């Protein structure tokens, strides 16, 4: 994450990074990606979009998201929580 280790990031930084990843993946303005956003809230966040987000998150944060977890990460809040557990 911009040269900083995931271990050195705050919740706000993680939330901002997740928001940026979703905005870039779905090609929307970051202002459309609120911390309360959930799967299906944007037309682009369908099952295919979800896989695109998971791959982008893996690349951005530098760790793999296992198949069992992917289907559970259905909101910004749950994604941030998962990233925090990986610290």
Secondary structure, DSSP 8 states (H G I E B T S, - for coil): -TTS-GGG--HHHHHHHHHHHHHHHHT--GGG--TT-BTTSSTT-SHHHHHHHHHHHHHHHTS---HHHHTT--BHHHHHHHHHHH-
